[in-house]
Amino acid sequence: MFERIVATLNNIVWSPALVVLLVGAGLYFTLRTRFVQVRRFGLMIRSLFANSEKAADGSKHGISSFEAFCVALSGRVGTGNIVGVATAIALGGPGAVFWMWIIAFFGASTAFVESTLAQQYKFHHASGYRGGPASYIAKGLNAPWLGVLFSILCLLGYGTLLPSVQANGMAGALHNTFHLPNLISGLGLAFLLGLVIIGGIKSIARVASIVTPFMALGYLILTVIVIAQHLDAVPGVLKAIVTGAFGMDSVVGGILGSTIMMGVKRGIFSNEAGQGGGAIVSASAAVSHPAKQGLAQAFSVYVDTLLICTATALMILCSGSYNVFDAASGEMIYAGVPALGENYVGFTQAAVDSVLPGFGGTFVSIALVFFVFTTVMAYYFYGETSIISLFEGHPERKKTEQACIWVFRFVLLGMAIFGTLREAGVIWQLGDVGVGLTAWINVIALLILCPQAIRALREYEQSIRGKTSFTKND
C-alpha cells in the first residue's frame, strides 16, 4: 500500500507538464539574460572569491560567496552524481546523459535568477542573513500564504524525503563493499551530522568549504584515470549519448520517453536548479551586489552536472558496466553487467574495478560517505531556514522557533536512519516527490519575478563597464 501511494504521488507531481515547465523556464531565462551562463563565464568564476560584505560595526554578518558556493555545491553533489547518474542510464539508456546536459545548461540561468532574487529579498536574523524562495515569494509576489506553503513543502522535501534518499545510496554502497548492516550506516551518519548541524550555518559553511572541494577533486581524479584507460571507447560513447537522446539507438531507442524523463529528473535532482535549495544558501552570503551571488551559483550547476555527473557517466559507459531496463515492463533490454541486475550503485563500482580491480567498491563507498554527509548537511540548512522564514517578523516567538528547530534536527536524523532501512526504488520515488513539489511553486514564482533579476544583472554589468565601486571585489 505504501509503495502504491508513493508511486501515485510521484506520477502526479512529475507529470510531463513539470518537465516542460522546468526546461521551458530555463530556456526563457537563458534568452532573457542573453545567455548569461556563457557570456559571463569568467565573471562567474571570479564571483566565487568576492570579498564578504561587513556590517556597520565591522563584523561579518553573513558567510562568504565561496562558502555559500561550497554549501550549495555540497547540497548538489551527492548520491545523484553516483547513484542518480547510474539510475538515469539504467532506466533511460546512454541518451539520458544528453538530457542531463541540457537541463544543466539551461538550469544555470535558472540558478542565476533564483539566487539573485534570494539576495534581493534576504533578511537579517540573529544567526546571519536568511531568505530564499519563501522570502521572494511572500514579499515579491505579495503572497505570504504561498511563502508559508513553500517553507512547509521545503521542510517535507529536504527535511524528510531527500535525506532518506541520500542515506539509502550510502548504505547500499557500504553494504556491497564492507557488508556493513544498513542500520549501522544510518546511525553513524546521524551521529556525524548531529556534531555539525548543532553549530548552525557558520559550522556548516566551515565544514563544507573544506570537505566539498577536497571530495569533488578526489572523485574527479579517479574518474579521469578510469576514462583514460578506456579512451578508445569515448567516441562511441559520445555517439551513443547523442543518438540515444533522440531515440535513434537500435537497442534502446524504444524507451525515448523514459530517456528524456530520466535525464531531466536525475539532472534536476542532482543540480537542484529551480528547486530553491541553492537560493536558500545564496541568501546567506554577504556580497556587494545580488547578481554577484547569482553568477556564483550558476557556476555550481556546471560543476555538479557538466563536470561531476558527466565524469561518472563517461566512466560507466566507457567501461560498459551498466544494464538498461524498460521502466514500464522491467525487462532488461541491454545487459552489460547482468550479474548486477538493478544494483545501480554497483555500476559505478564496477566501472572503477575495470581499471583498479577490488578498489571500486571501497572507493565509491568512501566517496558516497563524504557526498552524502555534506549533502544532508546542506539539506538541514535548507530546512532550518524554512523554519526561520515561518517565524520572520515574530521576535516574540523566538523560543518557539528554537524548539521547532530542535524537533526538526531529530526528525532529519531519524529520516536519515529510516532511509537506510527501505528499498531503493521507494526511496528514490519519495525523493522525486520532494523535488517536484518545491520546483512547481518556485519556478512559477521565478517566471513572474525574473524581471527584477534581469534588472539587477544589467545594473551589475553597467557598474563593471563604468568602473564603479562594485569592481573592487571582482
Buried (B, 14 or more C-beta within 10 A) or exposed (E): EEEEEBBEBBEEBBEEEBBEBBBEBBBBBBEBBBBBBEEBBEBBEBBBEBEBBEEEEEEEBBBBBBBBBBBBBBBBBBBBBBBBBBBBBBBBBBBBBBBBBBBBBBBBBBBBBBBBBBBBBBBEBEBBBBBBBBBBBBBBBEBBEBBBBBBBBBBBBBBBBBBBBBBBBBBBBBBBBEEBBBEBBBBBBBEBBBEBBEEBBBBBBBBBBEBBBEBBEEBBEBBEEBBEBBEEBBEEBBEBBBBBBEBEBEEBBBBBEBBBBBBBBBBBBBBBBBBBBBBBBBBBBBBBBBBBBBBBBBBBBBBBBBBBBBBBBBBBBBBBBBBBBBBEEEEBBBEBBEEBEBBBBBBBBBBBBBBBEEEBBBBBBBBBBBBBBBBBBBBBBBBBBBBBBBBBEEEEEEEEBEEBBEEBBEBBBBBBBBBBBBEBBBBBBBBBBBBBBBBBBBBBBBBEBBEBBBEBBEBBBEBBEEEEEBEEBB
